[in-house]
Amino acid sequence: MGQRVKVGGRGKPRVHVITMGCAKNTVDSEKLLAQLRVNRIPIAESIDHADVAVINTCGFIDAAKEESIDMIIANVRRKGKGRLRKVLAMGCLTERYRVDLERDIPEVDRFFGTHQLADVIEELGGHLRKELLGERYLTTPSHTAYLKISEGCDHPCSFCAIPQMRGAHVSRPMKEILDEARILGERGVKELIVIGQDTTFYGWDRWGERRLARLLEQLASVKGIEWVRLMYAYPAHFPMDVLNVMAGSDRICKYIDMPVQHASDAVLKSMRRGMTARALRELIEKIRKRIPHIALRSTLIVGYPTEGEREFEELLSFVRETRFERLGVFTYSQEEGTSAHPLGDPVPADEKERRRGAVMEAQREISEARNEALIGSTLRVLIDREEEGMLYGRTEMDAPEIDNEVVLPADPAIAVGSFCTVGIVDAYEYDLIGRGIS
């Protein structure tokens, strides 16, 4: 490894950015990296070649917080051994716990909150270039990119601390979003994954009405974009005009990520989710009736303080009845400053894990049956990567990293980042096995 550039000296440090947590943090890190590039601050692809580590932290639940703290400590140790000159931390965890972190980990050179991008850049020897705020340095595969359409959240969910870390909901200007999408399309991105704390609320703060449907329609017309995927769609007051746009466009994936969290009226009320179990069932029925082959993805929370055995059985029955195409389950994490915090954390950790396991076992059976039904069919697949002679891709039913994959033998005629038609020859719980047709 070459001689290090001294931080604060004439040269500029080599910076490695480490992203923890969700896709929204990924976008923030990519915007930071783009600013570093235009400021001619060297970007280190590996921590082993860096002078400065910038850790973009997550503060959502206990497990995420622990992972972020472990990452900070690991890099502080690297600094102590002379392998780094500086360690900086930014993002949700530092926004929420800055005073505690400054006290407990003083070896970190500086902490930044969620709205201090300019300060991070200045600390690294550059200046924020406002005219380039739509620019991104992609850390995802070059054919897919996240597109954040809003920041913050106005919902009062009792278990969630996101408003403390990200603030109130703020929609980005539509022109700014579309300009960013066009830049991504020109760079070869084929799939846009629309994200926000609540994407369905887009436009309300700016125009007094939800304009997600209009935005999706515009995104689907961007040159080069072949898939537009909708994530983080809040179920209460879901904008039904989105379904009409989705049904009418072959570029908008027939896929909605809609975190429902629970299906017991007692728990939903305590969670302050703004809808009943009956309303939730009716919404899902309407969605599936309007778009019969849609893939619905959801997330649930088990072990919430008011979830007894009866409430859990209601949830489990709901999962078996609804048969989500994709599903993730979290165990409840008690968070300071939330309205659920005074309820305590009465469900033991091992019982939470038992409940999580029961739900995931039910979902495993559902997923396996759905996948087996696809044997003999042909599907359009976007190829994400090649490993050890095999290609791994996704259908429009699957978001990257969290959903199912299609696996097929490598073929010189099928390039990573391309779409191809795949015949499905076998199936497992969460994977499809195929062969390339074209």
C-alpha positions, -999 to 999 in steps of 0.1 A, spaced: 0 0 0 13 35 -9 22 63 14 -8 78 31 -20 114 25 -21 133 57 -56 146 66 -54 183 69 -23 185 48 -19 197 12 -32 165 -2 -68 152 2 -76 121 21 -87 89 5 -123 83 18 -142 51 23 -179 53 29 -196 25 48 -234 23 46 -255 7 73 -292 1 73 -318 7 46 -319 17 9 -326 53 19 -291 54 36 -277 39 4 -290 69 -16 -275 94 10 -241 77 8 -242 78 -30 -250 115 -30 -220 120 -6 -197 100 -28 -208 121 -59 -200 153 -40 -166 139 -31 -158 130 -67 -167 165 -80 -145 180 -52 -117 157 -64 -115 140 -30 -102 105 -37 -127 76 -30 -112 44 -16 -132 14 -27 -117 -6 2 -112 3 38 -77 -11 35 -68 17 11 -85 46 30 -73 74 52 -107 83 64 -137 61 72 -172 77 70 -198 55 86 -234 62 75 -253 47 105 -287 32 111 -307 38 143 -340 20 135 -341 -9 158 -317 -25 184 -301 -49 160 -294 -21 135 -280 2 162 -257 -25 175 -244 -32 140 -237 5 135 -219 8 168 -199 -23 162 -188 -8 128 -178 25 145 -158 7 171 -141 -16 145 -129 15 126 -119 33 158 -96 3 165 -82 6 130 -74 43 137 -58 33 170 -35 10 151 -25 37 127 -44 22 98 -68 52 96 -63 89 102 -99 98 109 -132 82 117 -164 101 110 -200 90 117 -232 103 102 -268 94 97 -297 82 118 -279 68 148 -258 99 153 -288 122 148 -306 104 176 -278 96 200 -251 122 193 -245 133 229 -243 97 241 -220 87 213 -197 117 217 -194 108 254 -190 70 249 -168 69 218 -146 100 219 -122 85 195 -145 93 167 -133 126 152 -168 140 145 -204 130 144 -230 144 119 -268 142 118 -291 133 89 -292 168 74 -255 177 75 -242 166 41 -225 200 36 -207 197 69 -194 162 61 -180 174 28 -164 205 44 -148 182 70 -133 162 42 -119 193 25 -146 201 -1 -177 222 -5 -213 213 -13 -221 217 -50 -258 224 -49 -262 223 -86 -251 186 -85 -275 174 -57 -292 150 -82 -259 133 -90 -251 99 -76 -221 77 -74 -239 43 -77 -229 16 -52 -256 -8 -65 -252 -28 -97 -251 -3 -126 -284 -15 -140 -305 -8 -109 -308 23 -86 -329 35 -57 -348 67 -62 -357 86 -31 -388 108 -36 -393 121 -1 -377 125 33 -391 121 68 -425 109 80 -457 124 94 -473 91 106 -476 86 144 -468 49 145 -462 40 182 -432 18 177 -412 39 152 -385 65 159 -380 75 123 -396 110 127 -371 117 155 -343 109 132 -356 121 98 -381 148 107 -414 155 91 -424 144 56 -410 165 28 -417 156 -9 -390 164 -34 -400 185 -63 -412 164 -92 -389 180 -117 -359 173 -95 -369 136 -92 -374 133 -130 -341 150 -138 -323 125 -115 -342 96 -131 -331 109 -166 -295 111 -155 -297 75 -142 -314 63 -174 -286 79 -195 -260 61 -174 -275 27 -182 -298 22 -152 -328 0 -163 -346 -4 -130 -357 24 -106 -367 14 -71 -389 42 -57 -384 47 -20 -392 71 9 -404 67 45 -439 66 30 -441 68 -8 -479 70 -9 -478 104 9 -458 119 -19 -471 154 -29 -494 160 0 -471 186 17 -465 204 -16 -498 204 -34 -524 193 -9 -529 160 -28 -511 127 -33 -493 127 -66 -476 93 -66 -496 80 -95 -486 110 -116 -450 106 -106 -449 69 -115 -465 76 -149 -437 101 -156 -409 78 -144 -422 51 -166 -417 73 -197 -380 81 -189 -358 69 -217 -338 37 -208 -359 28 -178 -377 -5 -182 -388 -13 -146 -402 11 -120 -406 -6 -87 -427 8 -58 -415 3 -22 -425 15 13 -462 21 4 -482 29 36 -515 10 36 -537 36 54 -553 59 28 -536 41 0 -540 61 -33 -560 38 -55 -551 58 -87 -517 42 -84 -533 9 -94 -547 23 -126 -513 36 -136 -496 4 -127 -521 -17 -146 -518 5 -177 -480 4 -180 -457 -25 -188 -428 -6 -174 -442 -4 -138 -436 -36 -120 -467 -54 -108 -452 -53 -73 -460 -33 -42 -440 -33 -10 -466 -25 17 -456 -29 53 -488 -38 72 -471 -47 106 -500 -65 121 -535 -79 116 -551 -77 151 -574 -48 157 -561 -45 193 -525 -43 182 -531 -21 152 -549 4 174 -521 5 199 -496 7 170 -516 38 158 -516 24 122 -547 42 112 -567 12 99 -585 -19 111 -578 -55 102 -610 -56 81 -599 -24 62 -566 -41 56 -581 -72 41 -604 -51 19 -575 -31 6 -556 -62 -3 -586 -77 -20 -591 -45 -41 -554 -44 -51 -555 -81 -62 -588 -76 -80 -574 -46 -100 -541 -63 -108 -546 -101 -105 -510 -111 -109 -495 -85 -86 -467 -95 -62 -475 -81 -27 -446 -78 -3 -451 -69 33 -434 -68 67 -447 -77 101 -438 -71 137 -442 -98 163 -438 -94 201 -454 -60 203 -462 -52 240 -500 -57 235 -496 -89 214 -508 -118 235 -512 -153 222 -547 -145 209 -534 -115 189 -505 -135 176 -528 -163 164 -549 -136 146 -517 -125 128 -507 -160 119 -541 -168 105 -540 -136 85 -506 -147 69 -520 -181 60 -552 -165 46 -536 -136 27 -507 -156 12 -484 -127 5 -460 -133 -24 -431 -120 -3 -429 -114 35 -404 -103 61 -408 -104 99 -392 -83 126 -393 -88 163 -404 -58 183 -377 -34 195 -385 -10 223 -374 25 213 -369 55 235 -391 85 227 -418 65 210 -454 64 223 -451 26 228 -421 29 250 -441 33 283 -458 0 275 -426 -18 283 -412 -48 266 -432 -77 283 -428 -104 256 -395 -123 263 -369 -124 235 -372 -162 231 -410 -159 227 -406 -132 201 -382 -155 181 -407 -184 185 -434 -163 170 -412 -150 142 -402 -185 134 -438 -196 132 -448 -169 108 -417 -175 86 -425 -212 85 -460 -205 73 -446 -181 47 -420 -207 37 -447 -231 28 -466 -204 9 -435 -193 -10 -426 -229 -19 -461 -236 -32 -461 -204 -53 -427 -212 -67 -436 -248 -76 -466 -235 -95 -442 -216 -118 -423 -247 -130 -428 -250 -167 -435 -213 -172 -413 -186 -189 -404 -154 -171 -387 -122 -179 -356 -119 -157 -331 -91 -151 -297 -106 -145 -279 -91 -115 -246 -110 -113 -225 -140 -122 -209 -162 -96 -190 -195 -101 -205 -203 -135 -241 -194 -125 -262 -163 -133 -285 -148 -106 -314 -126 -116 -349 -114 -106 -383 -113 -120 -405 -82 -117 -419 -99 -86 -386 -95 -67 -367 -65 -53 -329 -68 -49 -314 -83 -18 -347 -90 0 -367 -112 -24 -364 -144 -44 -338 -150 -71 -338 -169 -104 -306 -191 -109 -295 -204 -142 -262 -216 -159 -239 -189 -172 -243 -182 -209 -221 -160 -231 -252 -147 -248 -267 -134 -215 -249 -104 -200 -251 -92 -165 -275 -62 -165 -296 -75 -193 -331 -89 -195 -337 -124 -208 -364 -149 -210 -360 -179 -187 -378 -212 -186 -384 -224 -150 -373 -260 -145 -373 -264 -108 -382 -245 -76 -372 -241 -40 -387 -221 -11 -371 -189 -21 -354 -196 -54 -363 -206 -90 -341 -227 -112 -341 -219 -149 -325 -221 -182 -320 -192 -206 -343 -191 -237 -333 -157 -251 
